[in-house]
Amino acid sequence: MTTTIEERDVQPTIHVRTTVPMTELMGAQGAALAAMHAFLSERGVAPAGAPYVRYHTFGGDETDVEVGVPVAAALPGDGPVTPGTLPAGPVALLVHMGAHDTLGESYERLSAFVKESDREPAGTGWEVYHWIDLTQAPDPASWPAPTDWRTDLVQPVSGPRHG
């Protein structure tokens, strides 16, 4: 697993944001991916990267989740699909390879890296799912085995602390 600090430009996105019970999270993510694929296909627009998931709240009985995909230029929304952006600025990036049952350990490594880099989290992070291609209809049966998944954990961070 590699962990780095990168500088990012603002990234236009389309996304579906909803609050759902934790027990319905996977279904909500699948529905959001399908809605974004249909939205892009109807407009003849290709995604500008892999889809992401950003949890605005996580834990307890429900979560506020944003499922999105980068696009080359801002697009108007339609129905549940709305325009948005991923923020500009420095981010800590950890590349997680494999199934998500060990994501908690990767998040711990990312948090330790941020502290070791003399930075602090600066806003809500997100996960990028490189094995999902929204140029095609989302079909979990066509995805690689979870052992081959690449998930980027992206955490916006403050600049180095001075003091």
Helices and strands as residue ranges (DSSP letters): E 3-8, E 11-21, G 22-24, H 25-43, E 52-57, E 62-70, E 82-86, E 89-97, G 100-102, H 103-116, E 126-129, G 140-142, G 146-148, E 150-156
